[in-house]
Amino acid sequence: MKKNLDLNVVGFVANEIYKVEKFGSTFKMIDTAGNKVGTLGTSLTRKQAFNEGKAVQAYVDKTGKKTYRKVDMGVYNAMIIPMNTADGGIQIEESADHNAVKDFIHKSSVSLKPRELVMTDLKWKYLIRSAVRAKNIMMTGPAGCGKTLAAKALVKSLERPDFYFNLGATQDPRATLIGNTHFDQGKGTFFSESAFVKAIKTPNAVILLDELSRAHPDAWNILMSVLDQGQRYLRLDEAEGSPIVNVADGVTFIATANIGSEYTSTRVIDRAMLDRFVTIEMDVLNDVQEFELLKYMFPEVGEDDLKAISEISHHTRTQSMSDSGKLSSMVSTRASVEMASLVYDGFNLFEAAEISIFPFFSNDGGVDSERTYVKQLVQKYEKDENGSPLFEAKTEDNVDEIPQF
């Protein structure tokens, strides 16, 4: 699905790139999914692009008018054909094609990043470059920081075939990644390959391996040869003859992982597995970034409530990351978004916190517990019907000051 065109932006529209094909006496544009998109643009531009072996790309001028201009075919190819890395070697292409790839990564790709994804342009470019080069990508960071959202945003932006596998919820890795042997009275014993096998046979696919750090070690062992740039194959040892399935050209694997001592059900990922990925670490948002995200997602909610949620979340993160902090856990962006959505649906700040964030903090210790600390933190932001604070925020030398926006 194409993004809505923002006519306030002057320049090329990054995801509206087309090749031109001749049909009889007409020249039509073909999008990156292979669909005809009609006869938009001038016939002369399409004809010239076809004769010169170029693509056409949407362009918005200063008046907001959209036209189509000729661009190098490498820009179109970068959208649909990742560089083949099957041999694990260094990729060298023609100078013009390489310049087109670089322009796409460093210029055009930034406009493909969705607003709700709070991620630096640099890291987004890393992500795009890895997909264009068919590299394996590992997204790391705390729970709820946007790893899966970033992976899904990449898939949507590049409009590639995509497959999702939650390895953390997999009880039988061999069945999930290879397949199962079945018995049928009519057919006898037969092998049924997994959805994962179908995925790796799909050219240019993006395959999301969610919760890799929670996967069973058997899953890692199976994936070793699949993810190795010098091998890129899967042996179906459950099938008759143990055939080998090669990973199709252009396939990119994106894994997400929670790394840290606070994630008790995760496993320490083997170094050999880590070496098969380019690692991109997602950043924890600060209060300003969190507020901007919440304001974008819930514009109807009052800014005071959104600022309160942002500051509460930021304060828990500061405390949990400090050696002398009072908290061992933090409010994730996912939890703060849920808290804002509850406020949007009519719950007050404390009610929203009771559902979305209090359960993440231990009640051990009574009045000295982490949960009591967070409850007191939230109470300092509560207001009465006149908009005045219900509780006066007192700050002393031995009391943590609530961060001010």
C-alpha positions in Angstrom: 0.0 0.0 0.0 1.4 3.4 -0.9 1.8 6.2 1.6 -0.3 9.3 1.4 1.6 12.0 -0.5 2.5 15.0 1.6 2.2 17.9 -0.9 4.1 20.2 1.5 7.3 18.2 0.8 9.3 19.4 -2.2 11.3 16.8 -4.1 11.2 13.1 -5.1 8.6 10.8 -3.5 10.8 8.0 -2.3 8.3 5.1 -2.7 6.8 6.1 -6.0 9.3 4.7 -8.4 8.3 2.9 -11.6 9.8 1.2 -14.5 8.3 1.8 -17.9 7.1 -1.0 -20.3 5.8 -0.7 -23.8 2.3 -2.0 -24.6 1.6 -1.6 -28.3 2.0 2.1 -29.0 1.7 3.2 -25.3 4.1 3.3 -22.5 2.9 2.4 -19.0 4.4 2.6 -15.6 4.9 -0.6 -13.5 5.3 -0.3 -9.7 7.6 -2.3 -7.5 5.0 -5.0 -7.0 4.7 -5.5 -10.8 1.3 -3.7 -11.1 0.3 -1.3 -13.9 -0.5 2.1 -12.4 -2.2 3.7 -15.4 -1.0 6.4 -17.8 0.0 9.1 -15.2 2.7 11.5 -16.2 3.5 12.7 -19.7 3.8 10.2 -22.5 7.0 11.9 -23.7 8.7 11.3 -20.3 7.7 7.6 -20.2 8.8 7.1 -23.8 12.2 8.7 -23.2 12.7 6.7 -20.0 11.9 3.5 -21.8 14.2 4.3 -24.7 17.0 5.3 -22.3 16.6 2.4 -20.0 15.6 4.6 -17.1 12.9 4.5 -14.5 10.5 7.4 -13.5 9.9 8.7 -10.1 7.2 11.0 -8.7 8.4 14.6 -8.0 6.5 17.3 -6.1 7.4 20.9 -7.1 7.1 24.1 -5.0 3.5 24.6 -6.0 2.5 21.1 -4.8 2.1 19.7 -8.3 3.2 16.1 -8.8 5.0 15.2 -12.0 7.3 12.4 -13.0 11.0 12.7 -13.8 13.5 10.2 -15.2 15.9 8.5 -12.7 18.5 5.8 -13.0 17.1 2.3 -13.2 19.3 1.4 -10.2 16.9 3.3 -7.9 14.0 1.1 -9.0 16.1 -2.0 -8.7 17.2 -1.1 -5.2 13.5 -1.1 -4.1 12.8 -4.6 -5.4 16.1 -6.5 -5.9 18.5 -6.7 -3.0 22.1 -7.3 -3.9 22.9 -11.1 -4.0 25.0 -12.0 -1.0 24.8 -15.8 -1.5 28.6 -16.2 -1.8 29.3 -14.0 1.2 31.7 -11.9 -0.8 32.1 -8.1 -1.2 29.6 -6.6 -3.6 30.8 -4.6 -6.5 28.5 -3.0 -9.0 28.8 -0.5 -11.9 29.5 3.0 -10.7 26.1 4.4 -11.9 24.3 1.6 -10.1 26.3 2.0 -6.9 25.6 5.8 -6.9 21.9 5.0 -7.3 22.0 2.6 -4.4 23.9 5.2 -2.2 21.4 7.9 -3.1 18.5 5.6 -2.2 20.0 4.7 1.2 21.2 8.2 2.2 18.5 10.4 0.6 15.3 8.7 -0.5 15.0 6.2 2.2 14.6 8.7 5.1 11.1 9.7 3.8 10.0 6.0 4.1 10.4 6.0 7.9 7.0 6.2 9.5 6.4 9.0 12.0 5.4 6.7 14.8 8.8 5.0 14.6 11.1 7.0 16.8 14.5 6.0 15.4 17.5 8.1 14.4 17.9 8.6 10.6 21.3 7.0 10.8 20.0 3.8 12.3 17.1 3.8 9.8 19.7 4.1 7.0 21.6 1.1 8.5 18.4 -0.9 8.5 17.6 0.1 4.8 21.2 -0.6 3.7 21.1 -4.1 5.3 17.9 -4.9 3.5 19.2 -3.6 0.2 22.4 -5.7 0.6 20.4 -8.8 1.8 22.3 -8.7 5.1 21.0 -10.3 8.3 19.9 -7.8 10.9 19.6 -8.1 14.6 17.5 -5.5 16.5 18.4 -5.3 20.1 17.1 -3.2 23.1 14.8 -3.4 26.0 11.2 -4.7 25.7 8.8 -2.3 24.2 11.4 0.0 22.6 10.2 -0.5 19.0 12.3 -3.4 17.6 9.4 -5.3 16.0 7.8 -2.0 14.9 11.0 -1.0 13.1 11.2 -4.4 11.3 7.6 -4.2 10.2 8.1 -0.6 9.0 11.0 -1.8 6.9 8.8 -4.4 5.3 6.0 -2.0 4.6 8.4 0.7 3.2 10.1 -1.6 0.7 6.9 -3.6 -0.1 8.7 -6.9 -0.1 7.2 -10.4 0.6 7.3 -10.8 4.4 7.1 -13.7 6.9 6.8 -13.6 10.6 8.1 -16.3 13.1 7.9 -15.9 16.9 10.8 -18.1 18.0 10.1 -17.3 21.6 6.8 -19.0 21.5 8.1 -22.1 19.6 7.9 -25.3 21.6 9.0 -27.5 18.7 11.8 -25.8 16.7 12.2 -28.7 14.2 8.5 -28.7 13.3 8.5 -24.9 13.0 11.7 -24.5 10.9 11.8 -27.8 9.0 8.5 -29.5 9.0 6.7 -32.6 10.2 6.3 -36.3 9.2 2.7 -37.4 9.0 0.8 -40.6 8.4 -2.2 -40.9 6.2 -4.1 -44.2 5.5 -4.2 -43.4 1.8 -0.8 -41.8 1.4 1.1 -43.6 4.1 4.0 -41.7 5.8 4.8 -38.4 4.2 6.7 -35.2 5.0 5.1 -31.8 5.1 7.6 -28.9 4.9 7.1 -25.9 7.3 6.0 -22.4 6.5 9.7 -21.3 7.2 10.9 -23.5 4.3 8.4 -21.7 2.0 9.6 -18.4 3.3 13.3 -19.0 2.6 12.4 -20.1 -1.0 10.7 -16.7 -1.7 13.1 -14.4 -3.5 13.6 -10.9 -1.9 11.6 -11.9 1.1 12.1 -10.2 4.5 11.8 -12.9 7.3 11.3 -11.6 10.8 12.7 -13.9 13.5 11.0 -12.4 16.6 12.3 -13.1 20.2 15.5 -14.8 19.0 17.0 -14.5 22.5 14.1 -16.6 23.9 14.4 -19.4 21.2 15.3 -23.0 22.1 19.0 -23.8 21.3 17.8 -26.3 18.8 16.4 -23.4 16.8 19.8 -21.7 16.8 21.5 -24.9 15.6 19.0 -25.3 12.7 19.5 -21.6 11.7 23.3 -21.7 11.7 23.6 -22.8 8.1 20.6 -20.7 7.0 22.1 -17.5 8.3 25.7 -18.1 7.3 26.4 -15.9 4.3 28.8 -18.6 2.9 26.2 -21.4 3.2 22.6 -20.1 3.1 20.9 -23.5 3.0 18.6 -25.6 5.2 18.8 -29.4 5.3 15.4 -31.1 5.5 16.6 -34.0 7.5 13.1 -35.1 8.4 12.3 -35.6 4.7 13.2 -38.7 2.6 16.8 -38.3 1.3 17.4 -35.2 3.5 17.3 -32.8 0.6 18.9 -29.3 0.9 16.9 -26.1 0.3 18.9 -23.1 -0.7 17.9 -19.7 0.6 16.6 -17.6 -2.4 18.4 -14.6 -3.7 17.8 -11.3 -1.9 16.3 -12.8 1.3 16.9 -10.7 4.4 16.5 -12.1 8.0 15.6 -9.6 10.7 15.9 -10.9 14.3 14.8 -9.2 17.5 16.4 -9.9 20.8 16.2 -8.7 24.4 19.6 -8.6 25.9 20.2 -8.0 29.6 20.0 -9.7 33.0 16.5 -8.4 33.7 15.1 -10.7 31.0 15.1 -13.9 33.0 13.6 -16.2 30.4 16.1 -15.2 27.7 19.2 -17.1 26.8 22.7 -15.9 26.2 23.0 -16.0 22.4 25.9 -17.9 21.1 28.7 -15.7 19.6 28.7 -17.7 16.4 25.0 -16.8 16.0 25.6 -13.1 16.8 28.4 -13.0 14.2 25.8 -13.8 11.5 24.0 -10.5 12.0 24.6 -6.8 11.6 23.4 -5.5 15.0 21.3 -2.3 15.3 20.6 -1.2 18.9 17.3 0.5 19.4 17.5 3.6 21.7 15.4 4.1 24.8 13.3 7.3 24.3 13.8 10.3 26.5 10.8 12.3 27.9 10.7 14.8 25.0 10.8 12.0 22.3 8.2 10.0 24.3 5.9 13.1 24.5 6.2 13.8 20.8 5.4 10.2 20.0 2.3 10.2 22.3 1.1 13.5 21.0 1.3 12.2 17.4 -0.6 9.0 18.3 -3.2 10.6 20.6 -3.7 14.2 19.5 -7.1 14.3 21.3 -5.5 13.7 24.8 -4.5 16.7 26.8 -0.9 17.6 26.7 -0.6 17.7 30.5 -1.5 14.1 30.7 0.8 13.1 27.9 3.7 15.0 29.4 2.9 13.3 32.7 3.1 9.9 31.1 6.3 10.8 29.3 8.0 12.1 32.5 6.8 9.1 34.6 8.2 6.7 32.0 11.5 8.6 31.7 11.9 8.8 35.5 11.5 5.0 35.8 14.1 4.5 33.1 16.6 6.8 34.8 16.1 5.0 38.1 16.4 1.5 36.6 19.6 2.3 34.7 21.3 4.0 37.7 23.5 1.9 40.0 21.8 3.6 43.0 18.4 3.8 41.5 15.2 2.8 43.4 13.8 0.7 40.6 14.9 -2.5 38.9 12.5 -2.3 36.0 11.3 0.5 33.7 8.2 1.6 31.9 8.6 0.6 28.2 7.3 2.7 25.3 4.8 0.0 24.7 3.4 0.4 28.2 3.4 4.2 28.0 1.4 4.0 24.7 -1.1 1.7 26.4 -1.4 4.1 29.4 -2.1 7.0 26.9 -4.7 4.9 25.1 -6.5 4.3 28.4 -6.5 8.0 29.1 -7.9 8.6 25.6 -10.7 6.2 26.5 -11.7 8.2 29.6 -9.7 6.7 32.4 -7.8 9.1 34.7 -4.1 9.0 35.0 -3.9 6.9 38.1 -6.5 4.4 36.8 -4.5 4.0 33.5 -1.3 3.5 35.5 -2.9 0.9 37.7 -3.6 -1.3 34.6 -0.7 -0.5 32.3 2.4 0.1 34.5 1.9 -0.9 38.2 2.0 -4.7 37.5 5.5 -4.4 36.2 6.8 -3.4 39.7 7.2 -5.6 42.7 4.9 -5.1 45.7 7.4 -6.8 48.1 8.3 -4.5 51.0 5.0 -2.8 51.5 5.5 1.0 51.8 9.1 0.6 50.8 8.3 -1.5 47.7 9.0 -0.5 44.1 5.2 -0.4 43.4 4.6 2.1 46.2 7.4 4.3 44.8 5.8 4.3 41.3 2.3 4.9 42.8 3.6 7.9 44.7 5.3 9.1 41.5 2.0 8.9 39.5 0.1 10.6 42.3 2.3 13.7 42.1 0.8 14.2 38.6 -2.8 13.8 39.5 -5.1 16.8 39.4 -8.4 17.7 40.9 -11.5 18.9 39.0 -10.1 22.4 39.0 -6.8 21.3 37.4 -4.8 21.8 40.7 -2.4 19.1 41.9 -4.0 16.6 44.3 -0.7 16.2 46.0 2.0 18.7 46.6 5.4 17.6 45.2 8.0 18.0 47.9 11.6 17.8 47.1 14.3 17.4 49.7 18.0 16.7 49.6 17.3 13.0 50.2 14.3 12.7 47.9 14.5 12.1 44.1 13.2 15.1 42.2 10.7 14.4 39.6 12.1 15.4 36.2 10.5 18.5 34.8 9.4 18.8 31.2 
